[in-house]
């Protein structure tokens, strides 16, 4: 049976990030990822300044920034023109922008860094089937993890700790017996990428239309991401055609349904684990907290979970304690759960602002936004949006 310093279950961007941080510090780390090959997902695209600072410490931020579109300004638009804008110039000295890069590229850059540090660390096609953990106060105790590889063969690893980075439907949380608090929201969105003919350049543009929001973000290669809020009666039919019609009607910019690729839809819910630590098991990323994607903070939360956790795990291994100092781990858990709750509230405010409203309600909303965006509070709004106030942020 293979023994390592830490087992990470889940080889997406968050799990690979943590594994690379541990490997960079000299730990023997193993990652189990159920997917046999990387998924070419582009759902999450925004990398905020605190995450870029974390990637600087790993030595990969430069490559990400070089490939990304650097969004320095966000613009809010109403039915009759611009409501205001926010600048990200003040959120960070090193990274005064949001870096827009498809998730699959971010994951590939992180995976390449992990491979350079620990060539055999990432095991693809391995599904976790069981965990058997010794008491946390047992000297020399371990977690015995069992899994199955792509050929159906049994795989076993022991480690002092197992970290679940296996997403909202992952196995680790259930095997650890950690409950969740869940609240669904009524909102539904369609999303697609197309050649950018809006003239928006490198700006993010949020259009608040009486029929619903259209968010648009620049992407590398002259493309643009469109996120469209849809009402119950609009959810049937060809999603690409629905996106194209909504973008044209609400923004005035024509988009060809045939050019939208990929196209997907998603609902919104808040799902927060009641704990992130249970004995010898820990949760990070979507395994611990799922929030509304509106605002683009979900994946960044996971990266900051990993960045804050890594030095705690490294110190425990170097001190030959096996498990981290309980007080440090409790503080990490408290801070990260608080960050997740704040991000959830912020994302739900963002979601609510984009809901279809008409008449006096719309006028009041638009007037309020116009006033805030024209005031000094706009700088604070930019910092909140860019996660500059996250408990794990070490923004330069």
BALOBA-1460 file (C-alpha; in Angstrom, 3 decimals):
// residues 396
<rec num="1" residu="x" x="0.000" y="0.000" z="0.000"/>
<rec num="2" residu="x" x="1.382" y="3.401" z="-1.029"/>
<rec num="3" residu="x" x="1.928" y="5.933" z="1.760"/>
<rec num="4" residu="x" x="2.080" y="9.676" z="1.063"/>
<rec num="5" residu="x" x="2.070" y="12.872" z="3.106"/>
<rec num="6" residu="x" x="-1.336" y="13.967" z="1.792"/>
<rec num="7" residu="x" x="-4.023" y="12.577" z="-0.505"/>
<rec num="8" residu="x" x="-6.087" y="15.072" z="-2.494"/>
<rec num="9" residu="x" x="-9.303" y="13.679" z="-3.956"/>
<rec num="10" residu="x" x="-10.305" y="15.744" z="-6.972"/>
<rec num="11" residu="x" x="-7.984" y="16.872" z="-9.734"/>
<rec num="12" residu="x" x="-9.748" y="19.998" z="-10.912"/>
<rec num="13" residu="x" x="-8.232" y="23.478" z="-10.665"/>
<rec num="14" residu="x" x="-8.567" y="23.672" z="-6.870"/>
<rec num="15" residu="x" x="-7.256" y="20.203" z="-6.050"/>
<rec num="16" residu="x" x="-4.334" y="20.525" z="-8.452"/>
<rec num="17" residu="x" x="-3.502" y="23.947" z="-7.009"/>
<rec num="18" residu="x" x="-3.284" y="22.554" z="-3.476"/>
<rec num="19" residu="x" x="-1.260" y="19.549" z="-4.624"/>
<rec num="20" residu="x" x="1.202" y="21.786" z="-6.456"/>
<rec num="21" residu="x" x="1.643" y="23.986" z="-3.383"/>
<rec num="22" residu="x" x="2.367" y="20.925" z="-1.244"/>
<rec num="23" residu="x" x="4.736" y="19.438" z="-3.815"/>
<rec num="24" residu="x" x="6.545" y="22.766" z="-4.111"/>
<rec num="25" residu="x" x="7.206" y="22.580" z="-0.367"/>
<rec num="26" residu="x" x="8.657" y="19.079" z="-0.703"/>
<rec num="27" residu="x" x="5.694" y="16.982" z="0.411"/>
<rec num="28" residu="x" x="4.868" y="13.639" z="-1.178"/>
<rec num="29" residu="x" x="1.339" y="14.239" z="-2.464"/>
<rec num="30" residu="x" x="-1.056" y="12.118" z="-4.477"/>
<rec num="31" residu="x" x="-4.138" y="13.319" z="-6.385"/>
<rec num="32" residu="x" x="-7.006" y="11.026" z="-7.376"/>
<rec num="33" residu="x" x="-9.146" y="12.348" z="-10.203"/>
<rec num="34" residu="x" x="-12.131" y="10.347" z="-11.454"/>
<rec num="35" residu="x" x="-12.054" y="11.797" z="-14.971"/>
<rec num="36" residu="x" x="-9.667" y="9.868" z="-17.222"/>
<rec num="37" residu="x" x="-8.883" y="13.003" z="-19.232"/>
<rec num="38" residu="x" x="-9.128" y="16.732" z="-18.477"/>
<rec num="39" residu="x" x="-12.531" y="18.272" z="-19.153"/>
<rec num="40" residu="x" x="-12.459" y="21.142" z="-21.641"/>
<rec num="41" residu="x" x="-14.672" y="23.313" z="-19.451"/>
<rec num="42" residu="x" x="-14.765" y="27.076" z="-19.712"/>
<rec num="43" residu="x" x="-17.569" y="27.854" z="-17.261"/>
<rec num="44" residu="x" x="-15.408" y="29.736" z="-14.756"/>
<rec num="45" residu="x" x="-13.303" y="32.413" z="-16.422"/>
<rec num="46" residu="x" x="-12.488" y="35.194" z="-13.933"/>
<rec num="47" residu="x" x="-9.283" y="35.044" z="-11.869"/>
<rec num="48" residu="x" x="-9.290" y="37.756" z="-9.195"/>
<rec num="49" residu="x" x="-6.256" y="39.528" z="-7.740"/>
<rec num="50" residu="x" x="-5.968" y="37.442" z="-4.519"/>
<rec num="51" residu="x" x="-5.907" y="34.232" z="-6.565"/>
<rec num="52" residu="x" x="-3.335" y="35.708" z="-8.946"/>
<rec num="53" residu="x" x="-1.175" y="36.568" z="-5.948"/>
<rec num="54" residu="x" x="-1.497" y="32.948" z="-4.824"/>
<rec num="55" residu="x" x="-0.483" y="31.800" z="-8.295"/>
<rec num="56" residu="x" x="2.520" y="34.143" z="-8.139"/>
<rec num="57" residu="x" x="3.705" y="32.145" z="-5.133"/>
<rec num="58" residu="x" x="3.362" y="28.981" z="-7.213"/>
<rec num="59" residu="x" x="5.134" y="30.524" z="-10.191"/>
<rec num="60" residu="x" x="2.278" y="30.317" z="-12.701"/>
<rec num="61" residu="x" x="0.560" y="33.716" z="-12.583"/>
<rec num="62" residu="x" x="2.733" y="35.153" z="-15.332"/>
<rec num="63" residu="x" x="1.660" y="32.502" z="-17.827"/>
<rec num="64" residu="x" x="-2.003" y="32.965" z="-16.940"/>
<rec num="65" residu="x" x="-1.818" y="36.740" z="-17.241"/>
<rec num="66" residu="x" x="-0.024" y="36.457" z="-20.582"/>
<rec num="67" residu="x" x="-2.841" y="34.322" z="-22.025"/>
<rec num="68" residu="x" x="-5.794" y="36.091" z="-20.393"/>
<rec num="69" residu="x" x="-7.744" y="39.189" z="-21.302"/>
<rec num="70" residu="x" x="-7.145" y="41.675" z="-18.490"/>
<rec num="71" residu="x" x="-10.436" y="43.249" z="-17.464"/>
<rec num="72" residu="x" x="-9.718" y="46.603" z="-15.833"/>
<rec num="73" residu="x" x="-13.218" y="48.099" z="-15.964"/>
<rec num="74" residu="x" x="-16.749" y="46.870" z="-15.395"/>
<rec num="75" residu="x" x="-19.624" y="48.831" z="-16.934"/>
<rec num="76" residu="x" x="-23.282" y="48.749" z="-15.887"/>
<rec num="77" residu="x" x="-25.780" y="49.608" z="-18.627"/>
<rec num="78" residu="x" x="-29.507" y="50.249" z="-18.362"/>
<rec num="79" residu="x" x="-32.219" y="50.482" z="-21.030"/>
<rec num="80" residu="x" x="-31.304" y="54.108" z="-21.722"/>
<rec num="81" residu="x" x="-27.527" y="54.006" z="-21.535"/>
<rec num="82" residu="x" x="-24.646" y="53.661" z="-19.132"/>
<rec num="83" residu="x" x="-25.417" y="53.668" z="-15.405"/>
<rec num="84" residu="x" x="-21.798" y="53.812" z="-14.305"/>
<rec num="85" residu="x" x="-18.580" y="51.883" z="-14.106"/>
<rec num="86" residu="x" x="-16.090" y="50.457" z="-11.648"/>
<rec num="87" residu="x" x="-12.333" y="50.357" z="-12.048"/>
<rec num="88" residu="x" x="-10.189" y="47.548" z="-10.682"/>
<rec num="89" residu="x" x="-7.109" y="49.797" z="-10.650"/>
<rec num="90" residu="x" x="-7.163" y="50.083" z="-6.868"/>
<rec num="91" residu="x" x="-7.744" y="46.451" z="-5.926"/>
<rec num="92" residu="x" x="-4.100" y="45.399" z="-6.243"/>
<rec num="93" residu="x" x="-0.739" y="46.905" z="-7.120"/>
<rec num="94" residu="x" x="0.518" y="43.724" z="-8.753"/>
<rec num="95" residu="x" x="-2.726" y="42.724" z="-10.479"/>
<rec num="96" residu="x" x="-5.101" y="45.692" z="-10.931"/>
<rec num="97" residu="x" x="-7.531" y="43.693" z="-13.052"/>
<rec num="98" residu="x" x="-9.563" y="40.510" z="-13.351"/>
<rec num="99" residu="x" x="-7.845" y="37.989" z="-15.637"/>
<rec num="100" residu="x" x="-10.366" y="36.344" z="-17.985"/>
<rec num="101" residu="x" x="-9.162" y="32.884" z="-18.983"/>
<rec num="102" residu="x" x="-11.220" y="29.739" z="-19.692"/>
<rec num="103" residu="x" x="-11.190" y="27.223" z="-16.860"/>
<rec num="104" residu="x" x="-9.622" y="24.465" z="-18.940"/>
<rec num="105" residu="x" x="-6.593" y="26.629" z="-19.681"/>
<rec num="106" residu="x" x="-6.168" y="27.563" z="-16.033"/>
<rec num="107" residu="x" x="-6.380" y="23.896" z="-15.070"/>
<rec num="108" residu="x" x="-3.859" y="22.921" z="-17.755"/>
<rec num="109" residu="x" x="-1.331" y="25.487" z="-16.515"/>
<rec num="110" residu="x" x="-1.728" y="24.267" z="-12.927"/>
<rec num="111" residu="x" x="-1.460" y="20.620" z="-14.001"/>
<rec num="112" residu="x" x="1.727" y="21.334" z="-15.919"/>
<rec num="113" residu="x" x="3.233" y="22.978" z="-12.828"/>
<rec num="114" residu="x" x="2.267" y="19.975" z="-10.682"/>
<rec num="115" residu="x" x="3.807" y="17.603" z="-13.237"/>
<rec num="116" residu="x" x="7.051" y="19.587" z="-13.144"/>
<rec num="117" residu="x" x="7.157" y="19.398" z="-9.345"/>
<rec num="118" residu="x" x="5.877" y="15.830" z="-8.898"/>
<rec num="119" residu="x" x="5.545" y="13.909" z="-12.179"/>
<rec num="120" residu="x" x="3.672" y="10.957" z="-10.662"/>
<rec num="121" residu="x" x="1.360" y="12.873" z="-8.335"/>
<rec num="122" residu="x" x="-1.793" y="13.022" z="-10.496"/>
<rec num="123" residu="x" x="-3.627" y="9.724" z="-10.970"/>
<rec num="124" residu="x" x="-6.433" y="10.131" z="-13.511"/>
<rec num="125" residu="x" x="-9.304" y="7.686" z="-13.805"/>
<rec num="126" residu="x" x="-9.266" y="6.787" z="-10.093"/>
<rec num="127" residu="x" x="-12.579" y="6.882" z="-8.230"/>
<rec num="128" residu="x" x="-12.667" y="7.018" z="-4.431"/>
<rec num="129" residu="x" x="-14.713" y="4.184" z="-2.916"/>
<rec num="130" residu="x" x="-13.926" y="4.302" z="0.795"/>
<rec num="131" residu="x" x="-12.141" y="5.978" z="3.692"/>
<rec num="132" residu="x" x="-11.059" y="4.346" z="6.944"/>
<rec num="133" residu="x" x="-9.511" y="6.854" z="9.331"/>
<rec num="134" residu="x" x="-7.669" y="6.359" z="12.595"/>
<rec num="135" residu="x" x="-8.550" y="8.704" z="15.480"/>
<rec num="136" residu="x" x="-6.945" y="12.085" z="14.997"/>
<rec num="137" residu="x" x="-5.101" y="11.814" z="18.330"/>
<rec num="138" residu="x" x="-3.557" y="8.415" z="17.536"/>
<rec num="139" residu="x" x="0.225" y="8.820" z="17.098"/>
<rec num="140" residu="x" x="1.206" y="7.712" z="13.618"/>
<rec num="141" residu="x" x="-2.428" y="7.387" z="12.618"/>
<rec num="142" residu="x" x="-3.515" y="7.511" z="8.987"/>
<rec num="143" residu="x" x="-6.444" y="7.513" z="6.619"/>
<rec num="144" residu="x" x="-6.695" y="4.404" z="4.450"/>
<rec num="145" residu="x" x="-8.267" y="5.397" z="1.143"/>
<rec num="146" residu="x" x="-9.539" y="2.797" z="-1.294"/>
<rec num="147" residu="x" x="-10.396" y="3.447" z="-4.898"/>
<rec num="148" residu="x" x="-10.847" y="1.922" z="-8.314"/>
<rec num="149" residu="x" x="-8.870" y="2.810" z="-11.401"/>
<rec num="150" residu="x" x="-10.143" y="3.081" z="-14.970"/>
<rec num="151" residu="x" x="-9.544" y="-0.655" z="-15.526"/>
<rec num="152" residu="x" x="-11.509" y="-1.642" z="-12.449"/>
<rec num="153" residu="x" x="-8.454" y="-2.539" z="-10.390"/>
<rec num="154" residu="x" x="-8.336" y="-1.701" z="-6.688"/>
<rec num="155" residu="x" x="-6.107" y="1.175" z="-5.584"/>
<rec num="156" residu="x" x="-5.072" y="1.928" z="-2.001"/>
<rec num="157" residu="x" x="-3.231" y="4.845" z="-0.431"/>
<rec num="158" residu="x" x="-2.547" y="5.798" z="3.175"/>
<rec num="159" residu="x" x="-1.880" y="9.338" z="4.361"/>
<rec num="160" residu="x" x="-2.145" y="11.290" z="7.605"/>
<rec num="161" residu="x" x="-4.803" y="13.463" z="5.931"/>
<rec num="162" residu="x" x="-7.215" y="13.355" z="3.008"/>
<rec num="163" residu="x" x="-8.432" y="16.563" z="1.388"/>
<rec num="164" residu="x" x="-11.691" y="16.531" z="-0.551"/>
<rec num="165" residu="x" x="-11.557" y="18.819" z="-3.584"/>
<rec num="166" residu="x" x="-14.013" y="16.671" z="-5.512"/>
<rec num="167" residu="x" x="-16.770" y="19.194" z="-6.101"/>
<rec num="168" residu="x" x="-20.409" y="19.482" z="-5.155"/>
<rec num="169" residu="x" x="-21.203" y="15.843" z="-5.915"/>
<rec num="170" residu="x" x="-17.943" y="14.412" z="-4.608"/>
<rec num="171" residu="x" x="-17.658" y="11.421" z="-2.310"/>
<rec num="172" residu="x" x="-15.373" y="12.780" z="0.396"/>
<rec num="173" residu="x" x="-17.922" y="14.970" z="2.177"/>
<rec num="174" residu="x" x="-20.393" y="12.100" z="2.504"/>
<rec num="175" residu="x" x="-17.744" y="9.630" z="3.662"/>
<rec num="176" residu="x" x="-16.660" y="12.127" z="6.328"/>
<rec num="177" residu="x" x="-20.261" y="12.559" z="7.486"/>
<rec num="178" residu="x" x="-20.284" y="16.326" z="6.975"/>
<rec num="179" residu="x" x="-23.744" y="17.811" z="6.474"/>
<rec num="180" residu="x" x="-24.672" y="20.754" z="4.271"/>
<rec num="181" residu="x" x="-27.083" y="23.659" z="4.437"/>
<rec num="182" residu="x" x="-28.721" y="24.202" z="1.075"/>
<rec num="183" residu="x" x="-30.953" y="26.938" z="-0.299"/>
<rec num="184" residu="x" x="-32.041" y="26.945" z="-3.952"/>
<rec num="185" residu="x" x="-32.669" y="30.230" z="-5.745"/>
<rec num="186" residu="x" x="-35.275" y="30.643" z="-8.490"/>
<rec num="187" residu="x" x="-32.877" y="32.076" z="-11.059"/>
<rec num="188" residu="x" x="-31.898" y="30.318" z="-14.264"/>
<rec num="189" residu="x" x="-29.244" y="31.327" z="-16.784"/>
<rec num="190" residu="x" x="-28.015" y="30.360" z="-20.226"/>
<rec num="191" residu="x" x="-24.409" y="30.856" z="-21.204"/>
<rec num="192" residu="x" x="-22.491" y="30.800" z="-24.460"/>
<rec num="193" residu="x" x="-19.303" y="32.055" z="-26.100"/>
<rec num="194" residu="x" x="-19.214" y="33.733" z="-29.513"/>
<rec num="195" residu="x" x="-17.009" y="35.987" z="-31.637"/>
<rec num="196" residu="x" x="-17.021" y="39.441" z="-30.056"/>
<rec num="197" residu="x" x="-18.703" y="42.041" z="-32.258"/>
<rec num="198" residu="x" x="-19.988" y="44.189" z="-29.392"/>
<rec num="199" residu="x" x="-17.182" y="46.741" z="-29.384"/>
<rec num="200" residu="x" x="-16.800" y="46.128" z="-25.657"/>
<rec num="201" residu="x" x="-13.086" y="45.481" z="-25.951"/>
<rec num="202" residu="x" x="-11.533" y="44.341" z="-22.678"/>
<rec num="203" residu="x" x="-14.402" y="45.666" z="-20.533"/>
<rec num="204" residu="x" x="-16.948" y="43.564" z="-18.687"/>
<rec num="205" residu="x" x="-20.439" y="44.846" z="-19.484"/>
<rec num="206" residu="x" x="-23.538" y="44.136" z="-17.390"/>
<rec num="207" residu="x" x="-26.803" y="45.083" z="-19.095"/>
<rec num="208" residu="x" x="-29.768" y="45.444" z="-16.725"/>
<rec num="209" residu="x" x="-32.794" y="45.115" z="-18.999"/>
<rec num="210" residu="x" x="-36.424" y="44.957" z="-17.853"/>
<rec num="211" residu="x" x="-36.580" y="41.401" z="-19.235"/>
<rec num="212" residu="x" x="-33.453" y="40.260" z="-17.401"/>
<rec num="213" residu="x" x="-29.711" y="40.613" z="-17.236"/>
<rec num="214" residu="x" x="-27.087" y="40.056" z="-19.902"/>
<rec num="215" residu="x" x="-23.547" y="39.770" z="-18.604"/>
<rec num="216" residu="x" x="-20.733" y="39.809" z="-21.137"/>
<rec num="217" residu="x" x="-17.032" y="39.263" z="-20.592"/>
<rec num="218" residu="x" x="-14.096" y="39.300" z="-23.006"/>
<rec num="219" residu="x" x="-12.223" y="36.079" z="-23.701"/>
<rec num="220" residu="x" x="-8.924" y="35.354" z="-25.421"/>
<rec num="221" residu="x" x="-9.027" y="34.903" z="-29.173"/>
<rec num="222" residu="x" x="-11.485" y="37.720" z="-29.847"/>
<rec num="223" residu="x" x="-14.420" y="35.911" z="-28.267"/>
<rec num="224" residu="x" x="-16.940" y="36.990" z="-25.651"/>
<rec num="225" residu="x" x="-18.873" y="35.161" z="-22.944"/>
<rec num="226" residu="x" x="-22.596" y="35.953" z="-22.735"/>
<rec num="227" residu="x" x="-24.618" y="35.027" z="-19.639"/>
<rec num="228" residu="x" x="-28.346" y="35.581" z="-20.042"/>
<rec num="229" residu="x" x="-30.993" y="35.480" z="-17.339"/>
<rec num="230" residu="x" x="-34.077" y="33.610" z="-18.539"/>
<rec num="231" residu="x" x="-37.601" y="33.496" z="-17.190"/>
<rec num="232" residu="x" x="-39.669" y="30.349" z="-16.696"/>
<rec num="233" residu="x" x="-41.465" y="30.729" z="-20.020"/>
<rec num="234" residu="x" x="-38.179" y="31.120" z="-21.918"/>
<rec num="235" residu="x" x="-36.470" y="27.942" z="-20.753"/>
<rec num="236" residu="x" x="-37.764" y="25.671" z="-23.494"/>
<rec num="237" residu="x" x="-36.353" y="25.523" z="-26.973"/>
<rec num="238" residu="x" x="-32.917" y="25.783" z="-28.509"/>
<rec num="239" residu="x" x="-30.624" y="27.420" z="-25.914"/>
<rec num="240" residu="x" x="-28.325" y="28.986" z="-28.523"/>
<rec num="241" residu="x" x="-31.299" y="30.626" z="-30.230"/>
<rec num="242" residu="x" x="-32.591" y="31.853" z="-26.860"/>
<rec num="243" residu="x" x="-29.224" y="33.415" z="-26.025"/>
<rec num="244" residu="x" x="-28.944" y="35.072" z="-29.435"/>
<rec num="245" residu="x" x="-32.451" y="36.546" z="-29.223"/>
<rec num="246" residu="x" x="-31.979" y="37.786" z="-25.668"/>
<rec num="247" residu="x" x="-28.598" y="39.393" z="-26.362"/>
<rec num="248" residu="x" x="-29.910" y="41.171" z="-29.451"/>
<rec num="249" residu="x" x="-33.120" y="42.345" z="-27.780"/>
<rec num="250" residu="x" x="-31.532" y="43.504" z="-24.525"/>
<rec num="251" residu="x" x="-28.183" y="44.897" z="-25.691"/>
<rec num="252" residu="x" x="-28.731" y="45.733" z="-29.361"/>
<rec num="253" residu="x" x="-25.731" y="43.624" z="-30.377"/>
<rec num="254" residu="x" x="-26.432" y="40.819" z="-32.864"/>
<rec num="255" residu="x" x="-25.104" y="37.378" z="-31.988"/>
<rec num="256" residu="x" x="-25.325" y="34.391" z="-34.317"/>
<rec num="257" residu="x" x="-26.820" y="31.313" z="-32.657"/>
<rec num="258" residu="x" x="-24.721" y="29.156" z="-34.979"/>
<rec num="259" residu="x" x="-21.529" y="30.746" z="-33.641"/>
<rec num="260" residu="x" x="-22.308" y="30.220" z="-29.960"/>
<rec num="261" residu="x" x="-20.064" y="27.435" z="-28.692"/>
<rec num="262" residu="x" x="-20.093" y="26.033" z="-26.104"/>
<rec num="263" residu="x" x="-23.629" y="26.600" z="-24.822"/>
<rec num="264" residu="x" x="-24.892" y="25.546" z="-21.406"/>
<rec num="265" residu="x" x="-27.452" y="26.399" z="-18.757"/>
<rec num="266" residu="x" x="-27.309" y="26.528" z="-14.995"/>
<rec num="267" residu="x" x="-29.422" y="27.178" z="-11.956"/>
<rec num="268" residu="x" x="-28.360" y="28.856" z="-8.737"/>
<rec num="269" residu="x" x="-28.183" y="27.603" z="-5.188"/>
<rec num="270" residu="x" x="-26.279" y="28.199" z="-1.971"/>
<rec num="271" residu="x" x="-24.825" y="25.002" z="-0.556"/>
<rec num="272" residu="x" x="-22.439" y="25.350" z="2.382"/>
<rec num="273" residu="x" x="-20.845" y="22.523" z="4.340"/>
<rec num="274" residu="x" x="-21.390" y="22.808" z="8.073"/>
<rec num="275" residu="x" x="-17.734" y="21.980" z="8.623"/>
<rec num="276" residu="x" x="-14.582" y="21.891" z="6.542"/>
<rec num="277" residu="x" x="-12.662" y="19.694" z="8.984"/>
<rec num="278" residu="x" x="-13.690" y="16.271" z="10.297"/>
<rec num="279" residu="x" x="-10.955" y="14.245" z="11.992"/>
<rec num="280" residu="x" x="-8.332" y="13.473" z="9.371"/>
<rec num="281" residu="x" x="-10.450" y="14.798" z="6.513"/>
<rec num="282" residu="x" x="-10.782" y="18.318" z="5.112"/>
<rec num="283" residu="x" x="-12.876" y="19.954" z="2.408"/>
<rec num="284" residu="x" x="-11.929" y="22.744" z="0.009"/>
<rec num="285" residu="x" x="-13.510" y="24.371" z="-3.023"/>
<rec num="286" residu="x" x="-16.961" y="23.369" z="-4.245"/>
<rec num="287" residu="x" x="-16.877" y="20.328" z="-1.971"/>
<rec num="288" residu="x" x="-17.202" y="22.813" z="0.904"/>
<rec num="289" residu="x" x="-19.165" y="25.681" z="-0.634"/>
<rec num="290" residu="x" x="-21.282" y="26.163" z="-3.732"/>
<rec num="291" residu="x" x="-22.481" y="29.692" z="-4.438"/>
<rec num="292" residu="x" x="-24.127" y="31.547" z="-7.301"/>
<rec num="293" residu="x" x="-21.732" y="31.814" z="-10.255"/>
<rec num="294" residu="x" x="-22.894" y="35.396" z="-10.801"/>
<rec num="295" residu="x" x="-19.934" y="37.515" z="-9.748"/>
<rec num="296" residu="x" x="-17.352" y="34.851" z="-10.536"/>
<rec num="297" residu="x" x="-16.120" y="34.187" z="-7.000"/>
<rec num="298" residu="x" x="-16.754" y="30.440" z="-6.585"/>
<rec num="299" residu="x" x="-13.564" y="28.952" z="-8.026"/>
<rec num="300" residu="x" x="-11.473" y="31.774" z="-6.562"/>
<rec num="301" residu="x" x="-12.817" y="30.842" z="-3.127"/>
<rec num="302" residu="x" x="-11.439" y="27.345" z="-3.605"/>
<rec num="303" residu="x" x="-8.022" y="28.599" z="-4.643"/>
<rec num="304" residu="x" x="-7.877" y="30.776" z="-1.538"/>
<rec num="305" residu="x" x="-8.939" y="27.776" z="0.588"/>
<rec num="306" residu="x" x="-5.942" y="25.906" z="-0.809"/>
<rec num="307" residu="x" x="-3.519" y="28.810" z="-0.469"/>
<rec num="308" residu="x" x="-4.410" y="29.284" z="3.198"/>
<rec num="309" residu="x" x="-4.385" y="25.555" z="3.983"/>
<rec num="310" residu="x" x="-1.104" y="24.589" z="2.336"/>
<rec num="311" residu="x" x="1.301" y="26.163" z="4.880"/>
<rec num="312" residu="x" x="-0.634" y="24.565" z="7.737"/>
<rec num="313" residu="x" x="-0.256" y="21.108" z="6.191"/>
<rec num="314" residu="x" x="3.397" y="21.699" z="5.318"/>
<rec num="315" residu="x" x="4.248" y="22.734" z="8.884"/>
<rec num="316" residu="x" x="2.506" y="19.639" z="10.267"/>
<rec num="317" residu="x" x="4.513" y="17.290" z="8.049"/>
<rec num="318" residu="x" x="7.816" y="19.051" z="8.750"/>
<rec num="319" residu="x" x="7.159" y="18.890" z="12.495"/>
<rec num="320" residu="x" x="6.353" y="15.174" z="12.151"/>
<rec num="321" residu="x" x="3.051" y="15.683" z="13.928"/>
<rec num="322" residu="x" x="1.045" y="13.945" z="11.197"/>
<rec num="323" residu="x" x="-1.924" y="16.244" z="11.664"/>
<rec num="324" residu="x" x="-1.994" y="20.059" z="11.819"/>
<rec num="325" residu="x" x="-2.094" y="22.085" z="14.990"/>
<rec num="326" residu="x" x="-5.784" y="22.014" z="16.028"/>
<rec num="327" residu="x" x="-5.907" y="25.734" z="16.802"/>
<rec num="328" residu="x" x="-4.491" y="26.723" z="13.391"/>
<rec num="329" residu="x" x="-6.819" y="24.333" z="11.621"/>
<rec num="330" residu="x" x="-9.824" y="25.639" z="13.554"/>
<rec num="331" residu="x" x="-8.882" y="29.204" z="12.650"/>
<rec num="332" residu="x" x="-8.509" y="28.224" z="8.982"/>
<rec num="333" residu="x" x="-11.918" y="26.560" z="9.019"/>
<rec num="334" residu="x" x="-13.559" y="29.539" z="10.729"/>
<rec num="335" residu="x" x="-12.039" y="32.048" z="8.312"/>
<rec num="336" residu="x" x="-12.815" y="30.041" z="5.179"/>
<rec num="337" residu="x" x="-16.427" y="29.362" z="6.172"/>
<rec num="338" residu="x" x="-16.856" y="33.070" z="6.927"/>
<rec num="339" residu="x" x="-15.399" y="33.934" z="3.515"/>
<rec num="340" residu="x" x="-17.765" y="31.482" z="1.844"/>
<rec num="341" residu="x" x="-20.776" y="32.972" z="3.614"/>
<rec num="342" residu="x" x="-19.762" y="36.502" z="2.613"/>
<rec num="343" residu="x" x="-19.191" y="35.454" z="-0.981"/>
<rec num="344" residu="x" x="-22.554" y="33.683" z="-1.024"/>
<rec num="345" residu="x" x="-24.343" y="36.824" z="0.156"/>
<rec num="346" residu="x" x="-22.481" y="38.977" z="-2.376"/>
<rec num="347" residu="x" x="-23.234" y="36.594" z="-5.240"/>
<rec num="348" residu="x" x="-26.910" y="36.535" z="-4.304"/>
<rec num="349" residu="x" x="-27.016" y="40.338" z="-4.265"/>
<rec num="350" residu="x" x="-25.444" y="40.307" z="-7.736"/>
<rec num="351" residu="x" x="-28.020" y="37.761" z="-8.860"/>
<rec num="352" residu="x" x="-30.946" y="39.727" z="-7.435"/>
<rec num="353" residu="x" x="-29.823" y="42.971" z="-9.093"/>
<rec num="354" residu="x" x="-30.128" y="41.312" z="-12.484"/>
<rec num="355" residu="x" x="-33.659" y="39.987" z="-12.074"/>
<rec num="356" residu="x" x="-36.392" y="41.256" z="-14.410"/>
<rec num="357" residu="x" x="-38.032" y="44.366" z="-12.927"/>
<rec num="358" residu="x" x="-40.188" y="47.077" z="-14.428"/>
<rec num="359" residu="x" x="-41.823" y="50.364" z="-13.577"/>
<rec num="360" residu="x" x="-40.923" y="52.184" z="-10.387"/>
<rec num="361" residu="x" x="-38.859" y="49.287" z="-9.061"/>
<rec num="362" residu="x" x="-36.555" y="49.436" z="-12.072"/>
<rec num="363" residu="x" x="-36.243" y="53.216" z="-11.852"/>
<rec num="364" residu="x" x="-35.295" y="53.031" z="-8.176"/>
<rec num="365" residu="x" x="-32.764" y="50.248" z="-8.800"/>
<rec num="366" residu="x" x="-31.129" y="52.064" z="-11.697"/>
<rec num="367" residu="x" x="-31.026" y="55.379" z="-9.832"/>
<rec num="368" residu="x" x="-29.451" y="53.701" z="-6.818"/>
<rec num="369" residu="x" x="-26.799" y="52.020" z="-8.941"/>
<rec num="370" residu="x" x="-26.069" y="55.250" z="-10.780"/>
<rec num="371" residu="x" x="-25.566" y="57.071" z="-7.470"/>
<rec num="372" residu="x" x="-23.318" y="54.383" z="-5.977"/>
<rec num="373" residu="x" x="-21.167" y="54.052" z="-9.088"/>
<rec num="374" residu="x" x="-20.672" y="57.825" z="-9.222"/>
<rec num="375" residu="x" x="-19.564" y="57.992" z="-5.582"/>
<rec num="376" residu="x" x="-16.349" y="57.040" z="-3.748"/>
<rec num="377" residu="x" x="-18.153" y="53.834" z="-2.758"/>
<rec num="378" residu="x" x="-17.452" y="52.510" z="-6.256"/>
<rec num="379" residu="x" x="-13.858" y="51.747" z="-5.231"/>
<rec num="380" residu="x" x="-15.098" y="49.686" z="-2.312"/>
<rec num="381" residu="x" x="-17.533" y="47.903" z="-4.602"/>
<rec num="382" residu="x" x="-14.666" y="46.987" z="-6.927"/>
<rec num="383" residu="x" x="-12.689" y="45.589" z="-3.995"/>
<rec num="384" residu="x" x="-15.634" y="43.472" z="-2.842"/>
<rec num="385" residu="x" x="-16.257" y="42.177" z="-6.357"/>
<rec num="386" residu="x" x="-12.560" y="41.340" z="-6.830"/>
<rec num="387" residu="x" x="-12.383" y="39.566" z="-3.441"/>
<rec num="388" residu="x" x="-9.893" y="41.998" z="-1.963"/>
<rec num="389" residu="x" x="-11.588" y="41.587" z="1.419"/>
<rec num="390" residu="x" x="-11.509" y="37.802" z="1.519"/>
<rec num="391" residu="x" x="-9.979" y="36.485" z="4.748"/>
<rec num="392" residu="x" x="-7.379" y="34.615" z="2.709"/>
<rec num="393" residu="x" x="-6.464" y="37.533" z="0.475"/>
<rec num="394" residu="x" x="-2.850" y="38.623" z="0.573"/>
<rec num="395" residu="x" x="-3.156" y="41.247" z="-2.120"/>
<rec num="396" residu="x" x="-0.090" y="43.273" z="-3.063"/>
